């Protein structure tokens, strides 16, 4: 066992930016910045806790259904690996 922390890796899933409203250049810059923040560890320093209960309360029935459908689809197509 080692005291060295495992390096955080960001993976952008296919379709995760389908609703992004910007240019390809802006998207590339955003992805590069997110990757840099993860690699440096700054992503944790700049993070904000989220109260999921208050977010769920504000969702419409259509939004909730869309999210649940995405989760179900993701779970049915995601391969699981033991580490």
Phi, psi and omega in degrees: 000149184235152177277351182289131179287143177291136181291132178287133179240133177258132175238127178265113183288147177305132178088355184294340179246022181302330182257014178293130181251086181185183181276164177298322178298317178296319178296315178299318179295319180294317180296320179295319180293317178298318178296316179299315180298321179292315182294326182275343184090354181297337183301328179284324179293329184261006183281158178232129177299146181241132175268096186299327180298318181290328178292315181298320180299329183274354181281144173282167179299322179295317179297317179297317179297319179297317179297313180298320178296321177296319179296314180298316179296317180298314182295328182281343182247356183271129175278141179252138180233138173278141179239000000 
